[in-house]
Amino acid sequence: MPIAEQTPSSTALDLAWVRAQFPALAQSVNQHPAVFLDGPGGTQVPQRVIDAIADYLSRNNANTGGAYQTSRNTDCMIAEARSAMGDFLNCDADEIVIGANMTTLTFALSRALGRELGPGDEIVLTLLDHDANFSPWKALEEKGVIIRTVNFNRDDCTLDMQDLAAKIGSRTRLVAAGYASNAVGTINNAAEIVRLARQAGALSYIDAVHYAPHGAIDVRALDCDFLVCSTYKFFGPHMGVLYGKREHLTRLRPYKVRPSHDDIPYCWETGTLNHECIAGIKACVDYWEDLGRRAQSAVATRRAAILAAHQAIHKHERAMTEKMIAGLLAIPRLKLYGISDPRRFDNRCATFVVRIEGHTPLELATKLGERGFFTWDGNYYALNLTEQLDVERLGGFLRIGLVHYNTMEEVERLLAALREIVG
């Protein structure tokens, strides 16, 4: 059964220990220390994740279900990784589906759900989402499904909750929304989104890919039907993880080959999985647990340690957010998209997108890259957002994404570099 939630007491982030865990942070570019500000596109990984992947390949590389030791070791490792992700999301292990990535898992679920849908059924999507939580559902239009889209507020890039409520009706079968925007950093009111869907008798599908490294996820408290995340966004390997309520995973019929398991969650995991990276998933959650125990040694369970880690991360990222936004807003001709009022910072992640008059996002990212700052330019697959804000034709945004291994000193140097570049 799910582990009961525990609220840790005050925690502090041991940043020196954190940074020592990530070998990539020691790199340099053109004699400048490398500053990884590309977390929204994929974080760096602790040494233990690298070691776990290498150890699996060197000692236990085998397929599952075999009558010999390394195959049994593989079965055990996958079970441990599934259990670890269950603790990370606060659900049971058999409600965890592992796949290649969030996009692949979402397409698989949309196809399975599509078996039950037909002309006149409705799906509600948002214009604030990554396209991986849009296109897989929109593809069901070929079955006659009606797609309704929810707007966002242009002034602060927050989801228009009134429009969401208005778009959900008696024909709504699914509401798909993001927990947090991978572009502008907005944290949506996921609990209210799920409540509105349930009130209408619809399923809820939450994309928590961008939220996972920044905030604790409790699928039991959220009461969502499905939630998906990507481990490479929270310090693990390039894999996707889907939570589904047991009743739905059992009832829906996934597309699969005939000899594969009919039991959940295996029936949802098509083909041979990436076993070495699954070993990395377990090591990734081990990192979260150790981080939490260093912040609050009194925690009794792995789930409680994960919550303690998130609490410590929140304090550190909040301080960096305050410094970053104040510094960005002081740069001439810079436009920041998203929430900028410090009183509302609990409703955003430490992810920032900007445009600076007279400089394209690619130019800015290139010049920053030469100075050792790894940022991103473009639309980050948040295509509806960039089109609605009329910046897609202009190269999108420059995105700066902080995670907990970043430092206040890195923020200060990034701001100084931007000021130097724009003159």
C-alpha positions in Angstrom: 0.0 0.0 0.0 1.1 3.6 -0.5 3.4 5.0 2.2 1.7 7.6 4.4 2.9 11.1 3.9 5.3 12.7 6.4 6.1 16.3 6.6 9.8 16.9 7.5 10.9 19.7 9.7 13.1 22.6 8.5 15.8 21.4 6.1 19.0 22.9 4.5 20.6 22.0 1.3 24.2 20.8 1.5 25.2 22.4 -1.8 28.9 21.4 -1.6 27.9 17.8 -1.2 25.3 18.1 -4.0 27.8 19.5 -6.5 30.4 16.9 -5.7 27.9 14.2 -6.8 27.8 15.5 -10.4 31.0 15.0 -12.4 29.8 17.1 -15.4 29.9 20.2 -13.3 33.7 20.2 -13.2 34.0 21.0 -16.9 35.1 24.2 -18.5 34.6 26.0 -21.9 37.1 28.4 -23.3 38.7 28.5 -19.8 35.3 29.4 -18.3 33.7 27.1 -15.7 30.7 25.3 -17.3 27.4 26.5 -15.9 24.5 24.1 -16.7 21.4 26.2 -17.1 19.7 23.7 -19.5 18.0 21.6 -16.8 14.6 21.9 -18.4 16.0 20.0 -21.4 17.6 17.4 -19.3 19.7 17.6 -16.1 23.1 16.2 -15.4 23.4 12.9 -13.4 25.1 12.0 -10.2 28.1 9.6 -10.4 26.1 6.9 -8.8 23.7 6.9 -11.8 26.7 6.5 -14.1 28.1 3.7 -12.0 24.8 1.8 -11.8 24.4 1.8 -15.5 28.0 0.7 -16.1 27.7 -2.0 -13.4 24.6 -3.4 -14.9 26.2 -3.7 -18.3 29.4 -5.2 -16.9 27.8 -7.8 -14.6 24.1 -8.4 -15.3 23.3 -7.6 -18.9 20.4 -10.0 -19.6 16.8 -10.2 -20.7 14.1 -10.8 -18.2 12.4 -14.0 -17.2 15.3 -16.3 -17.7 16.2 -19.4 -15.6 19.6 -18.2 -14.7 21.3 -15.7 -12.3 21.9 -12.6 -14.4 18.3 -12.7 -15.7 17.0 -13.1 -12.2 19.2 -10.1 -11.1 17.7 -8.1 -13.9 14.2 -9.0 -12.8 15.1 -7.9 -9.2 16.7 -4.7 -10.3 13.6 -3.7 -12.4 11.3 -4.5 -9.4 13.5 -2.3 -7.2 13.4 0.6 -9.6 9.7 0.3 -9.9 9.4 0.4 -6.1 11.7 3.4 -5.9 9.6 5.3 -8.4 6.5 4.3 -6.4 8.0 6.0 -3.4 9.0 9.0 -5.5 5.4 9.5 -6.7 3.6 7.9 -3.6 1.9 5.0 -5.4 2.2 1.3 -5.6 4.9 -0.4 -7.7 2.4 -2.1 -10.0 1.1 1.3 -11.0 4.4 2.3 -12.4 5.0 1.9 -16.1 8.5 2.4 -17.5 9.0 3.4 -21.1 11.4 5.1 -23.5 10.3 8.6 -22.7 7.2 10.7 -21.8 6.2 11.2 -25.4 6.2 7.5 -26.2 4.3 6.6 -23.1 1.7 9.3 -23.9 1.2 8.1 -27.4 0.8 4.6 -26.1 -1.9 5.6 -23.6 -3.7 7.9 -26.2 -3.9 4.9 -28.6 -5.3 2.7 -25.9 -7.8 5.3 -24.7 -8.7 5.9 -28.3 -10.2 2.4 -28.5 -13.0 3.7 -26.3 -13.6 7.1 -27.9 -15.6 8.1 -31.0 -17.4 10.9 -32.7 -18.6 13.6 -30.3 -16.4 12.6 -27.4 -14.2 15.5 -26.2 -10.7 16.0 -24.9 -9.6 19.2 -23.2 -6.0 20.3 -23.8 -4.1 23.5 -22.9 -2.1 25.9 -25.0 0.5 26.1 -22.2 1.7 22.5 -22.6 4.7 20.8 -24.1 3.5 19.3 -27.4 4.0 15.8 -26.1 0.9 16.5 -24.0 -1.0 17.9 -27.0 -0.3 16.1 -30.3 -0.8 12.5 -29.0 -4.4 13.5 -27.9 -5.1 15.7 -30.9 -4.3 12.7 -33.1 -7.6 11.2 -31.9 -9.4 13.7 -34.1 -9.1 11.1 -36.8 -11.7 9.1 -34.8 -14.0 12.0 -34.6 -13.0 13.1 -31.2 -13.4 16.9 -30.6 -10.4 18.7 -29.2 -11.1 21.8 -27.0 -8.1 24.0 -26.1 -7.7 26.1 -23.0 -6.1 29.6 -23.2 -3.5 31.1 -21.0 -3.3 34.7 -19.7 -0.9 36.6 -21.9 0.3 39.0 -19.2 1.8 36.4 -16.9 1.5 33.1 -18.9 -0.7 31.4 -16.3 -3.4 29.0 -17.3 -6.9 30.6 -17.7 -8.8 28.5 -15.1 -12.1 30.0 -16.0 -11.6 29.0 -19.6 -10.7 25.5 -18.4 -13.8 25.2 -16.4 -15.9 26.5 -19.3 -14.3 24.0 -21.8 -15.1 20.9 -19.6 -18.6 19.6 -20.2 -20.7 16.5 -20.2 -19.0 15.1 -23.3 -15.4 15.6 -21.9 -13.6 12.2 -21.6 -10.1 13.4 -20.7 -8.4 16.6 -19.4 -4.7 16.7 -20.2 -2.6 19.4 -18.6 0.9 20.1 -17.4 1.9 20.4 -13.7 4.4 23.1 -14.7 5.3 24.8 -18.0 8.7 23.7 -19.4 8.9 27.1 -21.1 7.7 29.9 -18.8 7.9 28.0 -15.5 4.3 28.4 -14.5 3.1 25.9 -11.9 -0.5 25.1 -12.6 -3.1 24.3 -10.0 -3.0 20.6 -10.8 -5.3 19.7 -7.9 -8.1 22.0 -9.3 -7.6 20.7 -12.8 -8.0 17.1 -11.6 -11.1 18.1 -9.5 -12.8 19.8 -12.4 -12.2 16.7 -14.6 -13.5 14.3 -12.0 -16.5 16.5 -11.4 -17.4 16.1 -15.0 -16.7 12.3 -15.0 -13.6 12.7 -17.1 -10.1 11.2 -16.7 -7.2 13.4 -15.9 -3.7 13.2 -17.4 -1.0 15.3 -15.8 2.4 15.9 -17.4 4.8 16.4 -14.5 8.0 16.2 -16.5 9.0 19.8 -15.8 7.7 19.9 -12.2 9.4 16.8 -10.9 12.9 18.3 -10.2 11.3 21.3 -8.4 8.4 20.0 -6.3 7.2 16.9 -4.5 4.6 14.8 -6.4 1.9 12.9 -4.5 -0.4 11.1 -6.9 -2.6 9.8 -4.1 -3.3 13.3 -2.7 -3.6 14.7 -6.2 -6.1 11.9 -7.1 -5.2 12.1 -10.8 -5.9 9.1 -13.1 -2.5 9.3 -14.9 0.7 11.2 -14.4 3.8 11.1 -16.5 7.4 12.2 -15.9 10.9 11.8 -17.4 13.7 10.7 -15.2 16.3 12.6 -17.2 14.7 15.8 -16.0 15.3 14.9 -12.3 18.9 13.7 -12.4 18.4 10.2 -13.9 18.8 8.5 -17.3 16.8 9.1 -20.5 13.7 7.2 -19.6 10.0 7.9 -19.0 7.7 6.8 -16.2 3.9 6.7 -16.2 1.8 6.4 -13.1 -1.7 5.0 -13.8 -4.4 4.1 -11.3 -4.6 0.4 -11.2 -8.2 0.3 -12.2 -7.4 2.1 -15.5 -4.2 0.2 -16.3 -6.2 -3.0 -15.8 -9.3 -1.9 -17.8 -7.7 -0.3 -20.8 -6.3 -2.5 -23.5 -2.8 -1.4 -24.7 -1.5 -2.3 -28.1 1.1 -5.0 -27.6 2.6 -8.2 -29.0 0.7 -11.4 -28.3 3.4 -13.2 -26.2 3.9 -10.3 -23.8 2.4 -10.2 -20.3 -1.3 -9.5 -19.8 -0.7 -8.4 -16.2 -0.1 -4.8 -15.3 2.2 -3.0 -15.5 4.1 -5.3 -17.9 1.4 -5.3 -20.6 2.1 -1.5 -21.0 5.8 -2.0 -21.5 6.2 -2.9 -25.2 9.3 -4.7 -26.2 12.5 -5.2 -24.3 13.1 -2.3 -21.9 16.3 -0.4 -21.6 17.5 -2.4 -18.6 20.8 -0.5 -18.0 18.9 2.8 -17.7 16.4 1.3 -15.4 19.3 0.5 -13.1 20.1 4.2 -13.3 16.5 5.1 -12.3 17.0 3.2 -9.0 20.3 5.0 -8.4 18.6 8.3 -9.2 16.0 7.8 -6.5 18.8 6.7 -4.2 20.3 10.1 -4.7 17.1 11.9 -3.8 16.9 9.8 -0.6 20.5 10.5 0.4 19.9 14.2 -0.3 16.9 14.2 1.9 18.6 12.3 4.7 21.5 14.8 4.7 18.9 17.6 5.0 16.8 15.9 7.7 18.5 12.9 9.4 15.4 12.0 11.4 13.3 10.9 8.5 12.2 7.3 8.8 11.3 6.3 5.2 12.5 6.8 1.7 9.3 8.7 0.9 9.9 11.0 3.8 13.5 11.5 2.7 12.3 12.5 -0.8 10.0 15.1 0.7 12.8 16.5 2.9 15.0 16.8 -0.2 12.2 18.7 -2.0 11.8 21.0 0.9 15.6 21.8 1.0 15.6 22.3 -2.8 12.6 24.7 -2.7 14.4 27.1 -0.3 17.5 27.2 -2.5 15.7 27.5 -5.8 13.4 30.2 -4.4 16.5 32.3 -3.4 18.0 31.9 -6.8 14.7 32.8 -8.5 14.5 36.1 -6.6 18.0 37.0 -7.6 17.5 35.9 -11.2 14.3 37.8 -11.8 15.4 41.0 -10.1 18.6 40.9 -12.3 16.8 40.1 -15.5 14.3 42.9 -15.1 17.2 45.4 -14.6 18.7 44.6 -18.0 17.6 47.2 -20.6 15.3 46.1 -23.5 14.8 42.7 -21.9 11.3 41.2 -21.7 10.6 38.4 -19.2 7.7 36.1 -19.9 5.8 34.6 -17.0 5.3 35.4 -13.4 7.6 38.2 -12.1 5.8 39.3 -8.9 7.8 38.0 -5.9 4.5 37.6 -4.0 3.6 34.9 -6.5 6.8 33.0 -6.8 5.2 29.9 -5.3 3.4 29.6 -8.6 6.5 29.3 -10.7 9.6 27.2 -11.1 13.1 28.5 -11.5 12.8 28.5 -15.3 12.9 31.8 -17.2 12.4 32.8 -20.8 13.3 36.1 -22.2 13.7 38.1 -25.3 16.1 41.1 -25.6 15.5 43.7 -28.3 18.2 43.7 -31.0 19.3 40.2 -30.2 17.9 36.8 -31.4 17.6 34.0 -28.9 20.1 31.9 -30.9 22.6 34.8 -30.8 22.3 35.1 -27.1 22.5 31.4 -26.5 25.6 31.2 -28.7 27.4 34.0 -27.0 26.6 32.7 -23.6 27.7 29.2 -24.6 31.1 30.6 -25.6 31.4 32.0 -22.1 30.5 28.6 -20.6 26.8 29.2 -19.9 24.6 26.5 -21.3 21.2 27.9 -22.1 18.6 27.1 -24.8 16.9 28.9 -27.6 13.7 28.1 -29.5 10.3 26.8 -28.5 11.3 23.7 -26.4 8.3 22.0 -28.1 5.9 24.4 -26.3 4.8 25.3 -29.8 1.3 26.6 -29.0 2.8 29.0 -26.5 5.3 30.5 -28.9 2.7 30.8 -31.6 0.2 32.4 -29.4 2.8 34.9 -28.2 3.9 35.5 -31.8 7.5 34.8 -31.1 7.8 31.5 -33.1 8.7 33.4 -36.3 11.3 35.3 -34.3 13.2 32.3 -33.0 11.2 31.8 -29.8 12.9 32.6 -26.5 16.1 32.3 -24.6 15.5 29.9 -21.8 17.5 29.8 -18.5 16.7 26.9 -16.3 18.0 26.5 -12.8 18.0 23.3 -10.7 19.3 22.7 -7.2 22.9 22.1 -8.2 23.2 25.6 -9.5 24.5 28.4 -7.3 23.9 32.0 -6.5 27.3 32.8 -7.8 26.4 31.2 -11.2 23.3 33.4 -11.3 25.3 36.5 -10.7 27.8 35.6 -13.4 25.1 34.8 -15.9 23.5 38.2 -15.3 26.8 39.9 -15.7 27.4 38.0 -18.9 24.0 39.0 -20.3 24.6 42.7 -19.4 28.0 42.5 -21.2 26.5 40.9 -24.3 23.6 43.4 -24.7 25.9 46.4 -23.9 
